[in-house]
Amino acid sequence: MPIRREHRFFYPIDWPQLSATIRFRRAGGRCELCARPHKQTVFHLGDGRWWDAEAASWRDGRGRLICLAIGEDDVLGTVKTTRVVLAAAHRDHDTCNNSARNLAAFCQRCHMLHDRPEHRRRRWLTLFRRKALGDLFRGPYARP
């Protein structure tokens, strides 16, 4: 996922090289949580289960091999495809902390699940600020 222009200042100059080291050298081109391969189109069921063509088996959202019955949950009607792209993620959401222990190679799904609490926090702050500005400029004495 590209870095937003307003956030680029927080990343080091050598971020592309650092990210590539984490994603391909350490993680071997696979997500560190679910083991999805980079730049591959995978079949998935939408709940984290996906088909690993190399292992010729289904995997769960944590990358563990699972046995999936053909008729289970109407599997054939819900199979979708997605193209996997790995990104380097900060485990503690601090872009200044670029230690190898703090960085992880995540696919889009795992990255969004990891960032969900932070996104909720930022969304709440944005809405809180908008409401505060609205109260400030549209108070009881403001003209209609």
C-alpha positions in Angstrom: 0.0 0.0 0.0 1.5 3.3 -0.9 2.3 5.8 1.8 0.2 8.9 1.8 2.0 12.1 0.9 1.4 13.7 4.3 2.8 10.7 6.1 6.0 10.3 4.0 7.9 12.6 6.4 7.6 10.0 9.2 9.3 7.2 7.2 13.1 6.9 6.8 14.7 7.6 3.4 15.6 3.9 2.9 12.1 2.7 3.6 11.7 0.8 0.3 14.9 -1.2 0.9 13.9 -1.8 4.6 10.4 -2.9 3.5 11.8 -5.3 0.8 14.2 -6.8 3.4 11.3 -7.6 5.8 8.9 -8.8 3.1 11.2 -11.0 1.0 14.3 -11.9 2.9 12.9 -12.5 6.3 9.3 -13.5 5.4 10.2 -15.3 2.2 7.5 -13.5 0.2 4.7 -14.7 2.4 2.4 -13.1 4.9 3.8 -13.7 8.4 0.3 -14.3 9.8 -1.6 -16.3 7.2 1.2 -17.4 4.8 -0.4 -16.0 1.6 2.2 -15.7 -1.2 3.1 -12.3 -2.6 1.8 -11.4 -6.1 -0.3 -14.5 -6.4 -4.0 -14.8 -7.0 -5.5 -17.0 -4.4 -9.0 -18.5 -3.9 -10.6 -17.6 -0.6 -13.9 -17.9 1.2 -14.1 -14.4 2.7 -13.6 -15.5 6.3 -9.9 -16.0 6.2 -9.8 -19.5 4.7 -7.9 -19.7 1.5 -6.6 -22.3 -1.0 -2.8 -22.8 -0.9 -1.9 -24.2 -4.4 1.6 -25.2 -3.3 0.4 -27.3 -0.4 -2.8 -28.4 -2.4 -4.8 -27.7 0.7 -7.0 -25.1 2.4 -5.5 -22.9 5.1 -7.2 -20.9 7.8 -6.7 -17.2 8.7 -3.6 -18.1 10.7 -1.9 -20.1 7.9 -2.6 -23.5 9.4 -3.6 -26.4 7.1 -7.2 -27.4 7.5 -9.5 -30.0 6.1 -12.5 -28.5 4.4 -15.5 -30.7 3.3 -16.9 -29.9 -0.2 -20.4 -29.3 1.0 -19.4 -27.3 4.1 -21.1 -23.9 4.3 -21.9 -24.0 0.6 -18.3 -23.6 -0.2 -18.6 -23.8 -4.0 -21.0 -20.7 -4.2 -18.8 -18.4 -2.0 -15.3 -18.9 -3.4 -13.7 -15.6 -4.5 -10.3 -14.6 -5.8 -7.9 -11.9 -4.6 -4.5 -10.8 -5.7 -2.1 -10.8 -2.7 0.3 -7.9 -2.1 2.6 -7.9 0.9 3.3 -4.7 2.8 5.6 -4.0 5.7 3.6 -3.0 8.8 4.6 -1.5 12.1 3.3 -3.7 14.9 3.1 -0.8 17.4 1.8 1.7 14.8 4.8 4.0 15.4 6.4 4.9 12.1 9.6 6.0 13.9 10.2 2.6 15.4 11.8 0.7 12.5 13.5 -2.1 14.4 13.2 -5.5 12.8 11.1 -6.8 15.8 8.6 -4.0 15.2 8.2 -4.6 11.5 6.1 -7.4 9.9 5.2 -8.6 6.4 1.4 -8.6 6.1 -1.0 -9.2 3.2 -3.8 -6.7 2.7 -6.3 -8.7 4.9 -3.9 -9.2 7.8 -2.7 -5.6 7.6 -6.3 -4.3 7.8 -7.2 -6.6 10.7 -4.0 -5.5 12.5 -4.7 -1.8 11.9 -8.4 -1.9 12.8 -8.1 -0.6 16.3 -5.8 2.2 15.2 -8.2 3.1 12.3 -11.1 3.3 14.8 -9.1 5.5 17.1 -8.2 7.9 14.3 -11.7 7.9 12.9 -13.1 8.8 16.4 -10.5 11.7 16.7 -11.5 13.0 13.3 -15.2 13.0 14.1 -14.5 14.5 17.5 -12.5 17.4 15.9 -15.2 18.0 13.3 -17.8 18.1 16.0 -15.7 20.5 18.1 -15.2 22.8 15.2 -18.9 22.7 14.4 -19.7 23.6 18.0 -17.2 26.4 17.9 -18.4 28.0 14.7 -22.1 27.1 14.9 -22.7 27.8 18.5 -25.9 29.3 20.0 -25.0 32.9 18.9 -24.0 32.1 15.3 -26.1 33.5 12.6 -28.1 31.1 10.4 
